[in-house]
Amino acid sequence: MKQMQAEADEANRARLGMLEKVIAEHILVPAKFARYPEVEEVLWRTVQKAFLGEMEIDAALESMTRQISWIVQQAIAV
């Protein structure tokens, strides 16, 4: 990233600096376990329903918690 910034013009140097800060401070790397894709599916499907008003926020949070807990328990049991 530093080399790219060194070679960039001023505007792009600032943009790359902001990108570097976001990566360093704000990107969440998901847990690495075999069943994580199932967790991600639960999260996206349920958040989408909440955004669309198909589920109340509290119900969506409870549903995600319940489903993810079940997935994790199944992963531990193996």
Short mmCIF file of the C-alpha atoms (twelve columns), coordinates in Angstrom:
data_MODEL
# 
_entry.id   MODEL 
# 
loop_
_atom_site.group_PDB 
_atom_site.id 
_atom_site.type_symbol 
_atom_site.label_atom_id 
_atom_site.label_alt_id 
_atom_site.label_comp_id 
_atom_site.label_asym_id 
_atom_site.label_seq_id 
_atom_site.Cartn_x 
_atom_site.Cartn_y 
_atom_site.Cartn_z 
_atom_site.pdbx_PDB_model_num 
ATOM 1  C CA . MET A 1  0.000   0.000   0.000  1 
ATOM 2  C CA . LYS A 2  2.852   2.396   0.844  1 
ATOM 3  C CA . GLN A 3  4.408   1.861   -2.593 1 
ATOM 4  C CA . MET A 4  1.071   2.567   -4.292 1 
ATOM 5  C CA . GLN A 5  0.708   5.767   -2.246 1 
ATOM 6  C CA . ALA A 6  4.237   6.849   -3.120 1 
ATOM 7  C CA . GLU A 7  3.506   6.447   -6.837 1 
ATOM 8  C CA . ALA A 8  0.052   8.084   -6.755 1 
ATOM 9  C CA . ASP A 9  -0.885  11.702  -7.360 1 
ATOM 10 C CA . GLU A 10 -2.050  13.792  -4.402 1 
ATOM 11 C CA . ALA A 11 -5.784  13.005  -4.733 1 
ATOM 12 C CA . ASN A 12 -5.198  9.271   -5.070 1 
ATOM 13 C CA . ARG A 13 -2.640  9.326   -2.268 1 
ATOM 14 C CA . ALA A 14 -5.317  10.732  0.054  1 
ATOM 15 C CA . ARG A 15 -7.843  8.142   -1.157 1 
ATOM 16 C CA . LEU A 16 -5.391  5.302   -0.586 1 
ATOM 17 C CA . GLY A 17 -4.598  6.685   2.858  1 
ATOM 18 C CA . MET A 18 -8.282  6.603   3.778  1 
ATOM 19 C CA . LEU A 19 -8.584  3.060   2.428  1 
ATOM 20 C CA . GLU A 20 -5.606  1.962   4.501  1 
ATOM 21 C CA . LYS A 21 -7.182  3.475   7.632  1 
ATOM 22 C CA . VAL A 22 -10.521 1.730   6.995  1 
ATOM 23 C CA . ILE A 23 -8.783  -1.610  6.496  1 
ATOM 24 C CA . ALA A 24 -6.718  -1.178  9.655  1 
ATOM 25 C CA . GLU A 25 -9.506  0.072   11.909 1 
ATOM 26 C CA . HIS A 26 -12.878 -1.035  10.596 1 
ATOM 27 C CA . ILE A 27 -12.824 -4.260  8.618  1 
ATOM 28 C CA . LEU A 28 -14.118 -7.278  10.460 1 
ATOM 29 C CA . VAL A 29 -12.619 -10.582 9.414  1 
ATOM 30 C CA . PRO A 30 -15.161 -13.381 9.922  1 
ATOM 31 C CA . ALA A 31 -14.375 -16.311 12.127 1 
ATOM 32 C CA . LYS A 32 -12.765 -19.205 10.314 1 
ATOM 33 C CA . PHE A 33 -14.724 -22.373 10.881 1 
ATOM 34 C CA . ALA A 34 -16.234 -24.787 8.420  1 
ATOM 35 C CA . ARG A 35 -19.844 -23.774 9.043  1 
ATOM 36 C CA . TYR A 36 -19.311 -20.024 8.780  1 
ATOM 37 C CA . PRO A 37 -21.083 -19.831 5.381  1 
ATOM 38 C CA . GLU A 38 -24.258 -20.986 7.154  1 
ATOM 39 C CA . VAL A 39 -23.842 -18.221 9.737  1 
ATOM 40 C CA . GLU A 40 -23.322 -15.648 7.007  1 
ATOM 41 C CA . GLU A 41 -26.477 -16.826 5.235  1 
ATOM 42 C CA . VAL A 42 -28.506 -16.448 8.448  1 
ATOM 43 C CA . LEU A 43 -27.117 -12.957 8.993  1 
ATOM 44 C CA . TRP A 44 -27.753 -11.656 5.480  1 
ATOM 45 C CA . ARG A 45 -31.176 -13.273 5.082  1 
ATOM 46 C CA . THR A 46 -32.398 -12.011 8.450  1 
ATOM 47 C CA . VAL A 47 -30.945 -8.503  8.158  1 
ATOM 48 C CA . GLN A 48 -32.582 -8.196  4.745  1 
ATOM 49 C CA . LYS A 49 -35.972 -9.136  6.233  1 
ATOM 50 C CA . ALA A 50 -35.536 -6.521  8.958  1 
ATOM 51 C CA . PHE A 51 -34.574 -3.827  6.432  1 
ATOM 52 C CA . LEU A 52 -37.584 -4.656  4.289  1 
ATOM 53 C CA . GLY A 53 -39.898 -4.493  7.298  1 
ATOM 54 C CA . GLU A 54 -40.730 -8.185  7.063  1 
ATOM 55 C CA . MET A 55 -39.439 -8.709  10.625 1 
ATOM 56 C CA . GLU A 56 -39.230 -6.461  13.657 1 
ATOM 57 C CA . ILE A 57 -35.653 -5.660  14.652 1 
ATOM 58 C CA . ASP A 58 -35.897 -7.401  18.030 1 
ATOM 59 C CA . ALA A 59 -37.367 -10.504 16.379 1 
ATOM 60 C CA . ALA A 60 -34.585 -10.490 13.776 1 
ATOM 61 C CA . LEU A 61 -31.895 -10.234 16.455 1 
ATOM 62 C CA . GLU A 62 -33.480 -13.046 18.454 1 
ATOM 63 C CA . SER A 63 -33.802 -15.196 15.338 1 
ATOM 64 C CA . MET A 64 -30.161 -14.637 14.365 1 
ATOM 65 C CA . THR A 65 -28.988 -15.408 17.889 1 
ATOM 66 C CA . ARG A 66 -31.022 -18.617 18.042 1 
ATOM 67 C CA . GLN A 67 -29.990 -19.858 14.590 1 
ATOM 68 C CA . ILE A 68 -26.305 -19.016 14.973 1 
ATOM 69 C CA . SER A 69 -26.204 -20.612 18.425 1 
ATOM 70 C CA . TRP A 70 -27.618 -23.799 16.904 1 
ATOM 71 C CA . ILE A 71 -25.053 -23.763 14.066 1 
ATOM 72 C CA . VAL A 72 -22.167 -23.224 16.490 1 
ATOM 73 C CA . GLN A 73 -23.408 -25.972 18.803 1 
ATOM 74 C CA . GLN A 74 -23.565 -28.358 15.834 1 
ATOM 75 C CA . ALA A 75 -20.000 -27.404 14.889 1 
ATOM 76 C CA . ILE A 76 -18.781 -28.030 18.436 1 
ATOM 77 C CA . ALA A 77 -20.554 -31.385 18.613 1 
ATOM 78 C CA . VAL A 78 -18.609 -32.721 15.637 1 
# 
